[in-house]
């Protein structure tokens, strides 16, 4: 099972994290966030929450797979959990690739 990333703390739903990015604490009449207005979470917190959620999805996929082998979970539950884990892994890989690409672009810049 995945225990190497257990040092990452905080659990949050990706949907609620994304929603909180676009909502302000002080709801204005229009409901829009003005530039420079704080939304309550930093970029690092959002990425951290997404990483935690990805790890939790992968762990759930493993647990459901073992439960399916033991006959404790239906095929539908196993397939749903594994597909969600696969999507979380693909998202994490896409983020990693973009971060590495941005880092390489920065290292190529002339000072």
Backbone as CSV, one residue per row, in Angstrom:
resi,resn,N_x,N_y,N_z,CA_x,CA_y,CA_z,C_x,C_y,C_z
1,UNK,0.829,-1.178,0.000,0.000,0.000,0.000,0.878,1.248,0.000
2,UNK,0.271,2.378,-0.250,1.015,3.624,-0.335,1.116,4.248,1.046
3,UNK,2.319,4.259,1.596,2.542,4.877,2.890,3.630,5.942,2.815
4,UNK,4.326,6.034,1.699,5.440,6.967,1.570,4.986,8.416,1.624
5,UNK,3.783,8.721,1.182,3.303,10.096,1.146,2.414,10.429,2.332
6,UNK,2.517,9.651,3.402,1.658,9.898,4.553,2.027,11.166,5.295
7,UNK,3.185,11.772,4.974,3.580,13.011,5.638,2.788,14.214,5.131
8,UNK,2.104,14.090,3.996,1.279,15.171,3.481,0.045,15.263,4.360
9,UNK,-0.260,16.479,4.861,-1.362,16.619,5.799,-2.528,17.355,5.177
10,UNK,-3.699,17.223,5.777,-4.899,17.934,5.336,-5.641,17.184,4.258
11,UNK,-6.937,17.025,4.423,-7.741,16.331,3.433,-8.848,17.270,2.982
12,UNK,-9.039,17.370,1.689,-10.077,18.242,1.169,-10.538,17.696,-0.162
13,UNK,-11.743,18.015,-0.530,-12.270,17.623,-1.828,-11.782,18.612,-2.879
14,UNK,-11.385,18.119,-4.034,-10.871,18.979,-5.094,-11.936,19.964,-5.540
15,UNK,-13.174,19.523,-5.618,-14.252,20.421,-6.025,-14.417,21.584,-5.076
16,UNK,-14.353,21.312,-3.778,-14.514,22.399,-2.815,-13.318,23.323,-2.833
17,UNK,-12.126,22.789,-3.119,-10.933,23.627,-3.219,-11.056,24.560,-4.414
18,UNK,-11.470,24.006,-5.554,-11.621,24.830,-6.747,-12.714,25.876,-6.542
19,UNK,-13.796,25.481,-5.888,-14.888,26.422,-5.638,-14.435,27.553,-4.735
20,UNK,-13.634,27.228,-3.712,-13.186,28.263,-2.783,-12.215,29.240,-3.446
21,UNK,-11.561,28.806,-4.512,-10.665,29.713,-5.229,-11.427,30.852,-5.894
22,UNK,-12.647,30.567,-6.318,-13.398,31.540,-7.083,-14.466,32.260,-6.274
23,UNK,-14.593,31.915,-5.003,-15.549,32.611,-4.149,-14.789,33.476,-3.167
24,UNK,-15.331,34.601,-2.866,-14.690,35.472,-1.893,-15.313,35.263,-0.526
25,UNK,-14.561,35.597,0.519,-15.107,35.516,1.865,-16.169,36.587,2.060
26,UNK,-15.936,37.749,1.482,-16.902,38.841,1.554,-17.712,38.816,0.266
27,UNK,-18.878,38.246,0.306,-19.698,38.150,-0.899,-20.190,39.534,-1.279
28,UNK,-19.831,39.947,-2.461,-20.335,41.232,-2.941,-21.666,40.992,-3.641
29,UNK,-22.285,42.069,-4.077,-23.593,41.948,-4.729,-23.483,41.136,-6.012
30,UNK,-22.349,41.255,-6.706,-22.181,40.518,-7.955,-21.630,39.125,-7.733
31,UNK,-20.992,38.860,-6.579,-20.438,37.551,-6.294,-19.114,37.294,-6.988
32,UNK,-18.490,38.330,-7.536,-17.237,38.161,-8.242,-16.074,38.542,-7.340
33,UNK,-14.936,37.911,-7.577,-13.721,38.211,-6.834,-12.958,39.288,-7.595
34,UNK,-12.588,40.337,-6.900,-11.815,41.394,-7.542,-10.338,41.043,-7.504
35,UNK,-9.547,41.540,-8.447,-8.117,41.254,-8.448,-7.473,41.698,-7.134
36,UNK,-6.616,40.835,-6.595,-5.928,41.146,-5.355,-6.690,40.766,-4.108
37,UNK,-7.935,40.347,-4.251,-8.742,39.980,-3.099,-8.368,38.564,-2.653
38,UNK,-8.198,38.367,-1.360,-7.827,37.067,-0.812,-9.027,36.131,-0.832
39,UNK,-8.817,34.892,-1.232,-9.895,33.910,-1.273,-9.810,32.904,-0.141
40,UNK,-8.781,32.958,0.687,-8.709,32.082,1.840,-7.685,30.977,1.737
41,UNK,-7.217,30.615,0.561,-6.227,29.563,0.414,-5.104,30.037,-0.497
42,UNK,-3.907,29.598,-0.172,-2.772,29.913,-1.029,-2.653,28.851,-2.116
43,UNK,-1.851,29.157,-3.116,-1.634,28.213,-4.206,-1.012,26.924,-3.684
44,UNK,-0.092,27.054,-2.737,0.546,25.884,-2.150,-0.449,24.992,-1.412
45,UNK,-1.401,25.614,-0.707,-2.423,24.836,0.003,-3.317,24.086,-0.983
46,UNK,-3.654,24.730,-2.073,-4.497,24.085,-3.079,-3.772,22.882,-3.665
47,UNK,-2.500,23.053,-4.032,-1.741,21.927,-4.584,-1.558,20.830,-3.548
48,UNK,-1.328,21.215,-2.305,-1.186,20.225,-1.242,-2.460,19.428,-1.042
49,UNK,-3.595,20.104,-1.047,-4.880,19.422,-0.906,-5.146,18.488,-2.082
50,UNK,-4.772,18.922,-3.280,-4.950,18.064,-4.445,-4.060,16.832,-4.359
51,UNK,-2.830,16.998,-3.852,-1.926,15.858,-3.697,-2.473,14.874,-2.666
52,UNK,-2.983,15.390,-1.564,-3.564,14.528,-0.535,-4.756,13.766,-1.099
53,UNK,-5.608,14.448,-1.849,-6.777,13.795,-2.422,-6.360,12.716,-3.417
54,UNK,-5.316,12.973,-4.204,-4.838,11.971,-5.163,-4.335,10.734,-4.433
55,UNK,-3.563,10.937,-3.365,-3.054,9.807,-2.584,-4.211,9.023,-1.976
56,UNK,-5.214,9.737,-1.445,-6.371,9.061,-0.850,-7.155,8.267,-1.894
57,UNK,-7.277,8.815,-3.108,-7.972,8.098,-4.176,-7.229,6.822,-4.550
58,UNK,-5.900,6.895,-4.606,-5.101,5.714,-4.955,-5.198,4.664,-3.848
59,UNK,-5.146,5.111,-2.595,-5.300,4.171,-1.478,-6.666,3.499,-1.510
60,UNK,-7.716,4.279,-1.796,-9.059,3.717,-1.868,-9.148,2.687,-2.989
61,UNK,-8.510,2.962,-4.116,-8.488,2.006,-5.222,-7.834,0.695,-4.821
62,UNK,-6.741,0.777,-4.057,-6.070,-0.433,-3.595,-6.943,-1.208,-2.616
63,UNK,-7.566,-0.477,-1.679,-8.424,-1.131,-0.684,-9.591,-1.835,-1.373
64,UNK,-10.227,-1.140,-2.307,-11.367,-1.737,-3.009,-10.938,-2.938,-3.851
65,UNK,-9.728,-2.878,-4.405,-9.233,-4.022,-5.172,-9.087,-5.247,-4.275
66,UNK,-8.503,-5.053,-3.090,-8.362,-6.163,-2.152,-9.724,-6.669,-1.677
67,UNK,-10.660,-5.737,-1.435,-12.004,-6.135,-1.029,-12.700,-6.917,-2.141
68,UNK,-12.462,-6.530,-3.393,-13.045,-7.250,-4.525,-12.506,-8.658,-4.629
69,UNK,-11.209,-8.822,-4.385,-10.606,-10.153,-4.421,-11.185,-11.023,-3.310
70,UNK,-11.437,-10.418,-2.158,-11.980,-11.162,-1.017,-13.489,-11.358,-1.127
71,UNK,-14.122,-10.734,-2.080,-15.560,-10.864,-2.256,-16.370,-9.917,-1.390
72,UNK,-15.732,-8.911,-0.811,-16.418,-7.970,0.076,-16.950,-6.748,-0.673
73,UNK,-16.512,-6.524,-1.903,-16.943,-5.355,-2.683,-17.432,-5.827,-4.046
74,UNK,-18.418,-5.109,-4.564,-18.948,-5.463,-5.878,-17.979,-5.034,-6.976
75,UNK,-18.179,-5.597,-8.138,-17.334,-5.263,-9.280,-17.440,-3.783,-9.616
76,UNK,-18.634,-3.245,-9.515,-18.868,-1.824,-9.807,-18.055,-0.927,-8.881
77,UNK,-18.059,-1.240,-7.579,-17.299,-0.444,-6.611,-15.805,-0.490,-6.914
78,UNK,-15.314,-1.676,-7.267,-13.890,-1.836,-7.567,-13.521,-1.039,-8.809
79,UNK,-14.334,-1.163,-9.844,-14.049,-0.453,-11.096,-14.084,1.057,-10.885
80,UNK,-15.085,1.552,-10.168,-15.180,2.994,-9.898,-13.958,3.496,-9.130
81,UNK,-13.551,2.762,-8.096,-12.410,3.181,-7.282,-11.117,3.156,-8.086
82,UNK,-10.937,2.122,-8.897,-9.712,2.011,-9.695,-9.675,3.096,-10.774
83,UNK,-10.812,3.385,-11.389,-10.841,4.435,-12.411,-10.571,5.804,-11.794
84,UNK,-11.099,6.057,-10.596,-10.840,7.322,-9.917,-9.356,7.421,-9.545
85,UNK,-8.771,6.310,-9.122,-7.336,6.297,-8.795,-6.497,6.547,-10.041
86,UNK,-6.903,5.957,-11.152,-6.176,6.162,-12.409,-6.250,7.624,-12.850
87,UNK,-7.420,8.230,-12.720,-7.575,9.637,-13.090,-6.722,10.530,-12.187
88,UNK,-6.684,10.232,-10.896,-5.859,11.006,-9.961,-4.384,10.874,-10.315
89,UNK,-3.953,9.675,-10.676,-2.559,9.458,-11.052,-2.220,10.203,-12.340
90,UNK,-3.095,10.163,-13.328,-2.852,10.872,-14.581,-2.793,12.381,-14.358
91,UNK,-3.639,12.902,-13.474,-3.604,14.328,-13.150,-2.297,14.696,-12.475
92,UNK,-1.854,13.867,-11.535,-0.586,14.120,-10.838,0.585,14.086,-11.812
93,UNK,0.563,13.169,-12.743,1.637,13.083,-13.739,1.629,14.310,-14.637
94,UNK,0.439,14.778,-15.030,0.344,15.983,-15.862,0.892,17.201,-15.121
95,UNK,0.556,17.335,-13.825,1.103,18.437,-13.025,2.617,18.348,-12.955
96,UNK,3.123,17.155,-12.698,4.568,16.964,-12.614,5.256,17.371,-13.921
97,UNK,4.703,16.933,-15.034,5.296,17.265,-16.329,5.318,18.776,-16.573
98,UNK,4.225,19.458,-16.220,4.168,20.914,-16.401,5.166,21.620,-15.483
99,UNK,5.299,21.157,-14.258,6.237,21.774,-13.319,7.672,21.578,-13.784
100,UNK,7.999,20.369,-14.237,9.353,20.109,-14.742,9.625,20.946,-15.977
101,UNK,8.652,21.048,-16.865,8.814,21.857,-18.071,9.045,23.332,-17.724
102,UNK,8.270,23.851,-16.771,8.441,25.246,-16.355,9.814,25.449,-15.719
103,UNK,10.258,24.508,-14.916,11.574,24.596,-14.285,12.679,24.614,-15.341
104,UNK,12.553,23.754,-16.341,13.558,23.721,-17.405,13.564,25.029,-18.193
105,UNK,12.396,25.595,-18.439,12.315,26.888,-19.125,12.983,27.986,-18.311
106,UNK,12.780,27.961,-17.009,13.406,28.974,-16.140,14.924,28.828,-16.117
107,UNK,15.410,27.600,-16.102,16.872,27.393,-16.065,17.538,27.792,-17.377
108,UNK,16.776,27.831,-18.457,17.339,28.230,-19.755,17.372,29.745,-19.937
109,UNK,16.680,30.484,-19.074,16.630,31.938,-19.212,17.999,32.549,-18.911
110,UNK,18.294,33.606,-19.655,19.533,34.317,-19.412,19.320,35.368,-18.337
111,UNK,20.307,35.533,-17.511,20.209,36.516,-16.424,20.910,37.785,-16.821
